[in-house]
């Protein structure tokens, strides 16, 4: 029996060598496949990272743009509020000045009454206005020559020149 086993040794050796060669080939293909999969995964990861970076930058830029717009709008709202406050103070000061001037007789009450009648007709009913000045009424018409109305009209006549109030000196 030993002799028959020895006779098979070359066959066994050849089978073992062929099996080892086949295993080495399978191992090499597996390594090559693994390297290809890793390379492809690294490439994909690089592309995903680059795209994520682009998206992050785009989101950041969009967020920054929104924040800039919000800041500009907020600054404009504050400027408009400040302008409104200054304009209100100017209007109050002009009204007070006109009231004071009328109280001191800068323009006689009779002159304002005559102006009201000139606008409405001699039959107009003219009455003194609170704070100075007069109001006049005729059928279907009314004129306000009160101190506040005169002051407001004077301020309105500034028109676009009022913008000069907001410019630096």
Beta strands, then each sheet from edge to edge (+ up, - down):
strand 1: 125-128
strand 2: 133-138
strand 3: 141-146
sheet 1: 1+ 2- 3+
end
